Amino acid sequence: MTDSYIQQLFAERIGGNNYGKSGAIYKFEKIKRAKRAALAAHPGAEIIDLGVGEPDEMAFPEVIAKLHEEASKPENRGYADNGDSVLKEAAARYLEKVCGVHGINPETEVMHSIGSKAALSILPAALINPGDFVLMTTPGYPVFGTHARYYGGKVHNLPLLESNRFLPDLASIPSDVLKQAKVLVLNYPNNPTGASATPEFFASVVAFAQENRLLVIHDAAYAALVFEGKPLSFLATPGAKEVGVELHSTSKSFNMTGWRCGFVAGNELLVRAYGDVKDNTDSGQFLAIQHTAAYCLDHPEITAKIAVKYSRRMTGLVEVLMRSGFHTVKPKGSFFLYVHAPKAAVSPGDQRVEFKNAEEVSQWLITRKLISTVPWDDAGACLRFSVTFIAADPRDEERVLAEVASPLADVKFEF
Ligand SMILES: Cc1ncc(COP(=O)(O)O)c(C=O)c1O
């Protein structure tokens, strides 16, 4: 294809006149290709997908019924803009009841989002000037950093390592970076490590933010999916509202990824700035969806049921992987199990296969064992297994887990 003048018009932030010319194949595309190759080599076989990062089930029937009811109301039909008070009030109640966060003002300290991804893409416009640093954990969900770079910001990565319980080491930030840093982005329970934060860690984050005049954005996409105890909200930390906001989403906690609804809560000024940019970005989520999300927030027992399912599956997966020699500990929440990738695999009558990194392990697992995982080589070589695999009921879950165990049974992994 010859270059049209359009090729010369792209912004530098997406590659300028080289846009679309890079031959690089990204991780998720490599996984897709490996799956296609595996299915071509094993016609009729099923790939056990432990890679997906979204729930296997639909929203609960009562939630769908509520959407039907709300969608039938003429007053919900139009532009929602920054939303009415229904979701805001439900969010404040939810934070109080489920997360123990007191005193959130629904009118001024809550604003809906069209999912947390949308909020993470909007907030940098309100905060980032060229040259500002964003402190992001790695591996992690990159959206805030990507948009910060679009505005000329820079990203300083904080590795999440097992030796520090997958919490960032704030003391490791070089002083010249810290001077120019504006925002610290956190996410617990964490994707991909499955790690949870602690009240002590959040307290140290608030102190660090105050000391260094930083804003904190806590992406709590998995916060409600806990296997024991209550969800830990950053906003429950004394002083948190003075330094930051928290992003909640119905995507994972209510099986509503496609519905696109969540909320941003916390510091009033930050919520207002988010709302101002949002108002110039979208016209709000459909009120029927917002009202249904509000219904969900008033029914946290739905999330509790979903968490019981993931917890059961996680116990099973941990057992299967431990039998194969992986070192795993059941996480306290989320649906992710993050393990060190093996350095080699030996199968009987087969050659010893060495792996240079987690990506090679993941490709081998898909093509040779029909098991799909997501590799992370950002801070050590690790694999992410997700318990969102398709299974109709607990018996079916056992069938899937047996299908994971069986092709691994005769493999000896070396770590
Ligand atoms: C850490 C993290 N944050 C945010 C999101 C996006 O959530 P939402 O569906 O609310 O946009 C995801 C989705 O995978 C995620 O893993």
PDBQT file of the ligand as one rigid body, heavy atoms in Angstrom, charges set to zero:
ROOT
HETATM    1  C1  LIG A 501      -6.726  -3.276  37.006  1.00  0.00    +0.000 C 
HETATM    2  C2  LIG A 501      -7.848  -2.972  36.111  1.00  0.00    +0.000 A 
HETATM    3  N1  LIG A 501      -8.396  -1.751  36.125  1.00  0.00    +0.000 NA
HETATM    4  C3  LIG A 501      -9.425  -1.426  35.339  1.00  0.00    +0.000 A 
HETATM    5  C4  LIG A 501      -9.948  -2.351  34.460  1.00  0.00    +0.000 A 
HETATM    6  C5  LIG A 501     -11.078  -1.930  33.580  1.00  0.00    +0.000 C 
HETATM    7  O1  LIG A 501     -12.264  -2.056  34.255  1.00  0.00    +0.000 OA
HETATM    8  P1  LIG A 501     -13.632  -1.524  33.643  1.00  0.00    +0.000 P 
HETATM    9  O2  LIG A 501     -14.314  -2.668  32.999  1.00  0.00    +0.000 OA
HETATM   10  O3  LIG A 501     -14.354  -0.971  34.800  1.00  0.00    +0.000 OA
HETATM   11  O4  LIG A 501     -13.280  -0.465  32.644  1.00  0.00    +0.000 OA
HETATM   12  C6  LIG A 501      -9.417  -3.631  34.384  1.00  0.00    +0.000 A 
HETATM   13  C7  LIG A 501      -9.935  -4.600  33.428  1.00  0.00    +0.000 C 
HETATM   14  O5  LIG A 501      -9.399  -5.629  33.149  1.00  0.00    +0.000 OA
HETATM   15  C8  LIG A 501      -8.343  -3.951  35.239  1.00  0.00    +0.000 A 
HETATM   16  O6  LIG A 501      -7.795  -5.170  35.238  1.00  0.00    +0.000 OA
ENDROOT
TORSDOF 0
